[in-house]
Each structure stands twice: as structure tokens, then as C-alpha cells.
Amino acid sequence: MPTKRILYITLFLLPLIIIVCNNKSVINSEEDKQYIKVFAKNWKLSSSADSVHTNFESEIQLVRNLQDSVIAGIKHDQLPHQAFGNVAYYYKNHKGLCYDRAVLMEKMLDYYGFPFRHVYLSLSPNGGSASFLGLMQRGTPSHALLEVKTSKGWMAIGTNANWIGLSNGNEALTTEEVREKLKRRSLKLKYTFDDTHVFWKEKGSDFIVIYGLYSRHGDFFNNTNSRTASILPALNFLPDYNLRMLLYNL
């Protein structure tokens, strides 16, 4: 085969290989489902997905009960990266960070039939402003939360503090809408919450919202629980992401 043809094929296949190897799967395994059922029973969540979707109020009730249970039950502590996304590990250890709480809520919301999307926040570093360049720099502060699609639209869900993006007027708010209201100092949420660990208490509205990014430069994941494929471990220098969710950024 001519050298040029090999080069062209390689250049064509390399992006496809990267996409396959780093596209993050959030589909529940059979083991995930078994432990989700145990979590749901222990936390006294609804046993029926159908009853959760009776109306908007029942959706909000499930989301709030789930969020309160996860924040109270998953204590703030670093886990090995290979444990990320492993529902059984979360059940047995009852600890994790914001992205662990986010992915656990995502998997449980999926079990109850809710569409969701993962939210990565690039926060402002000390003495600087948030920027996309921060994604490529070690030490840039970041935060993970999620959004759930309710019957009234996408709604943000906190992972370190029990706030949800629901306005006083019962309007579902996305993370970007929360940011805009923070900028205008007009954010008024329907439910009170413990704001001790809310991310905007220190950073305000200076953050960048990215859908579908599960890790960043200097802190990437490399494990079978967060990848659809891991045939090329050498690609650990690239971020894990969900390709479908990335399209929400367009």
C-alpha cells in the first residue's frame, strides 16, 4: 500500500479511535441496577418510575428526595479514579466528591426514566477570570453538577449543596440561567437550602458551563466504569466525555 494512502487512512482513523475510546457511557449495568434498587429502598425513594412522572410536583419530589439522600449519604472524600461511576462502590463506601454524587444521581435518574446531562463548571482561579484556557491548566478549580429534564424543561441540580434550579415562580432553570440570574443578582429559588458549600458563594457568576465533559487536564479519568471502551489506555491524556451531551454546547 502506498505510503500516502497509509497516512491518509491513519489521519482519518485516529479521530474515530479517540472518539470511541473517550466517549463516556452512562448506561446502567445490571449490577448498577441492583444497587440502585437497594439505594432506593434504603432512602425510601419511589419504587415505581411511572408514579414519579405523574406530574411536575411528583418529579420535583423525587429529585429533591434523591438529592438530599445523596448529599447526606455520600460523604465528601476522594475516591480512586477507577471507582468513578461504580454504583456498587458508592454503596459499599458511602463517599465521593461532587462528580461522584453527580454521576450517581445521573444513573439513578436514568433508572427512573429521566433524561439528564452532565454539567462541568470551569471556575475562576484566584486572581483571574474563568476561561476555556483553564481546561488545559493544572490547578484550575472546577465543579460538577447535573441537569434533569422535567416536564417543564431542563433543571439544574446541586451536588455539594441541596439547591435545585426552580424559581419562586415554579420555573425550571438551567445552569446557564442560574448564572445569568446570579450576574443580575436576581436569583430567587423556590426552596431554601444550606448554602454552606454552594459553589457560587465564593466564585459568584464567574464560571463557564460545559455539558458532557467528565474530566479535565491534569485530572482525567481512566477506568472501565466511565468509558464505553478502554482499548487504548495510552489515551489517558485526553478527557472523558459524552459525545451526545457535548452537542448541547452548540
N, C-alpha and C positions, 0 to 999 in steps of 0.2 A: 504494500500500500504506500503511495507517495507520502512523503513527509508532510507536505502542506495539508493533505487530507486528514492525516492523523491529528495535526494541530487544530484544524477546524472542528473535528469531532470532539476533541478534548475541551476546547473552548465552549462548545455547545453543551457538553455533558456536565461540566463542572458546576455551573449554577444549579442544574437539576439535582445533582448529588447533594449540594449544600442545602437545597430546599427540603429534600427528603430527610436528610439527617438531622435537621434542626427544627423541623416543623413539629410543634409540641402537640401531643394528643391529650385531650382531657376526657376521653371516653372512659366510663367506669368499667373496670374489670369485674368479673364475678366475685372476686374477693372483696373489692371495693364495696359492691352492693351489699354483701353480707355484713360488713362492718358499719355501713351507713344505716342499715336496719337496726343494729344494736345501739348506735348513737341516737337514732330517732326514738327508740324505746326508752333509753335512759334519760333523754332530755324531754320526754313527754311531748314530742312533736306529733303531728298528724300522721296516722298510719295509711291514709288514703290520699293519693295525688289528686284525685277528682275533687274531693272536698276542699282542697286548698284553692282550687280555681273557681269556686262558686261565684265570687265577686271580688272587687278590688280590696275590700276590707279583709276578706279571708286571706288574700295574697299577702297583704301587709302584715297580718298577724303571724303568718308562717315565717316571713322574712325577719321580723323582729324577734320572735322566739328563737329562731336559728342563730341569729347574730348574737343575742345575749348569751346563749349556751356556748357558742364557740369562743367568745371573748373570755367568758368566765372559766371554761373548761380547758382551753389550750393556753397554758401559761407562757409568758414571753421568755423564750430561751432558744438559743441557736441549736439547730439540728445538723447532722451530717447531710451534705447535699444529696447523697444517694437516697435519703429518706423523703425528699421532696415529692409531694403528691401521693404518698403511700398512706391510704386511709387506715390500714391496719396499724402502721407505725404510730400515727396520731392517736389512735385509740389506746394503744398499749403504753404510750409515753406521756400523753396529755400535755405536750408542749410544742412550741414552734414560734416563728416570727410572723410578721404581717403577711408575707407571701404564702406561708403555710396556712394561716387562717383563711386567706383569700381562696386558695385552691381547694381547701376542704369545703368551704361554703359553695364554691362553684360546683363541686362534684355532688354535693347534697341537693343543691337547687336543680341540677340536671336530673337527679333521681326523682324529684317532684315535678318534672316536666317544664321547668322554666328555662328559656333561653338566657344566656349570660355572656358577658365579655369581661376579660381580664383588663385591669387598668394599671399601667405603670406610671408613676409620677417621678419626674426628674425635678428635684427640689433645688432651691438656690443654695450655693455653698456660702460659707461665711465670708463676708466681704465681697460677694459677687452676685450676679443675677443668674437665674435658671436659663440654660441654653441647651440646644441639641448637642453641642460640643461636649457637654458634661457626660454624655453617654459613653464617650471614649476615654474618660479620665477616671483613674482610680480615686476613691475617696469622695466622689460626688454623692451627696445624700440623696436617697431615693425612698420611695414608699410604694406599697402595693395595696390595692383595694379592688373592688369589682362593681359591675353594674348588672342588674337583673331587669329583664323585660317584663313589665307588668301589663295589665290590661289598659293602663293609662300611659304606657311608654317606658323608656329606659329610666332606671332609678339607681343612683349611686348608693353603695353600702360601705360603711366604715369597717376597718379591720382591727384597729387598736382602740377605738372609742365607739360606743354604741349609737352613732348617729346614722340616719338614713336620709337620702335626698328627697324629702317630702315636705313641701312648703306648708305654711299656715292655711293656704287656700286649697290644700289637697292636690297640689300639682307635683307630678313626679319630675325630679331634677337629675340631669346627667352630671357627671363630674365637671364638665366644662361650664355648665350652667351654674353650678355651685361656685366655681372660680369667678365667673363674671359677677355674681351677686356679692362675693367677698370683695371684689375690686370696688364695687359701688357701696359697700358697707350696708347692704340691704338684705343679707341672708337671714331669713327667719324661718326656722324649721318647726314643723308641727309638734314634734315630740322633744321633750327635754332629754339631755344626755350628760354623761360625765365627760367634761371637756379636758380632763387632766392630760390625756395623751392624744388629743386631736391634732393632726399634723399641721393645720393652718394656724394654730395658736402661736407658733414660733415663726413659721415661714410666710404667713399671710396668703396672698393670692399669687405669689411669685413661684409658680411651678408649671411644668409642661406635662400635658396629658398625652399618653401614648397607649393605644389599645393593642393588646395581643403580645406585648413584649414581657417575657417572663424572667429575664435576667439582663445584666449589663456588663460592660467591660470591667474586668477585674473581679467579677463575682458571678461567673457563668455556671450554669448547672450542667452536669454530665452524668445522667443516670437513666436507667431503664424506665423509671416511673414518670419521667417528664418528657420522654421522647417517643415519637412513633417508631423511630429506628435509631440504632446506635452502632451502625456498621463501621463508622469511621470515627473512633474516639479522638483522633488527632484534630477533629474539627471543634474541639472544646474551646478554642479561642473565639468562636462565633457564638452569638446569643441564641438561646432557645426562644422560640416564638410560635404563635399560632397564625398560620398564613391567612385563614379566613378572617380572623379578628383584625389583622393588620389592615385589611381593606376598609375598616371603619374609619381609618385615619385619612382616607382620601376625600 
